[in-house]
Amino acid sequence: MKNKIHVKKGDTVIVLSGKDKNKKGKVIRTFPGNSMVLVEGVNMVKKHVRPRPPMQQGGIINQEAPIHSSKVMLICSKCGKPSKTKITVYENGAKDRACKKCGEVIDSIRGPKK
């Protein structure tokens, strides 16, 4: 069973709590099964990598780790402020995701019914 996440891949978000509070980044990937998101430049962890022949060099690399989706909030592209989203349903069955503060349509969830 999939859980519903309020942000999508490609959204710009701000971190609300934790060690990376107030950092902004783009959502790289979502994990709906456990309500986690991977945000660019947030929750950086060190990973020890073994050398793999013939090209890859071993060592310690920095990479992003997933954080819970409740710790992030979407940033509206028009007003530039963190805000909740609302879903507008039209008569023809189309749905839009919009900013609750300024009303700007963020993206279309689903087109009109055929």
N, C-alpha and C positions, 0 to 999 in steps of 0.2 A: 504494500500500500504506500503510495506517494504522499508525502506531506507537502503542504502548499507553502511556498516561499514568496515573500512580498517583493523581492528583487530578482532581476534577470541578468543573464550574461550580457556584459557591455554597459550596464548601468554604472554611473558614478555614485559612490556612497561615502559616508563619513562614519567612522567608528565611534560609538557612543560610550563604551567603557572598556577597561582593561589597560594593558601596558601600552597600547597604541592609540589611546583616546585622542580624538580630534584629528586623526590622520585621514586624508582623503585618498581614494584609489578607485580603480575600475574593477568590476567583478569579472574575474577570469573564467570561473566555473562555479556551478551550483551543485550541491549534493542533496537532493530533496529527501532521500531516504533517512538521513539523520539531521536535517535542517541546518546544514553547514554551507558556507560560501568561501570561495578562495578569492581574496582581494589582493590586487597588485601592490607590492611594497608593504604589506601589513602582516604582522605575526611571522616575522622572519625567524627561521630556525637554522641551525647548522646541521648538515648531514655529512656523515663520513662515507666516502665513495671508494670502492676498490678499483684499481686499474683494470680495464677490460681491453684485451688486445684487439686490434692492433693500434687503435688511435687514442682512446680515452685515457686521460691521465688521472691517477688517484689523488685523493686529498680531501679537504674539508670544503664543502660548498654551502652557500647561503641560498635558501629557497623559502617560498611562502608556505605556510601551513593553514588549513581551513580554520575559520572561526564560526561561531554560532550566528545564524541569521538574525537573531533578536538583538545582537550587539551592533548592527549596522542600520543606517537610515538613508534612504534615497535622497540625492540632491537634485532639485529641480533645475533643468537646463535654462529656463527663462528667468526665474527670480534668484537662482543661485543659493537658495536656502534649503536646509534639510526639512523634508516634509513627509507626511503620510500620503498615501495615494487613495484615490477613489475610482471605482469602476462605473462607467456610464454605459447603460444598455440602451440601444436604439430600437425602434419599432421593427426594423428589418433584421434584427438579430445580431448586428455588429456591436462589438464591445471596444471601448477605449479605456486606457489607464491614464488618469489625470492627476495633477498636483492639487491637494486640498487647499493650499494657501492662495495660489494665483489662478487656478482653474485651467492652466495650460495642459493640453493633451500631450502626454509623454510618448505613447505609442499605441498602435492598434493591437488588441489582443487577438481578435478574430474578426474576419470580414463578414459581409452579409451572407445570410443563408441562401442556398441555391434552391 
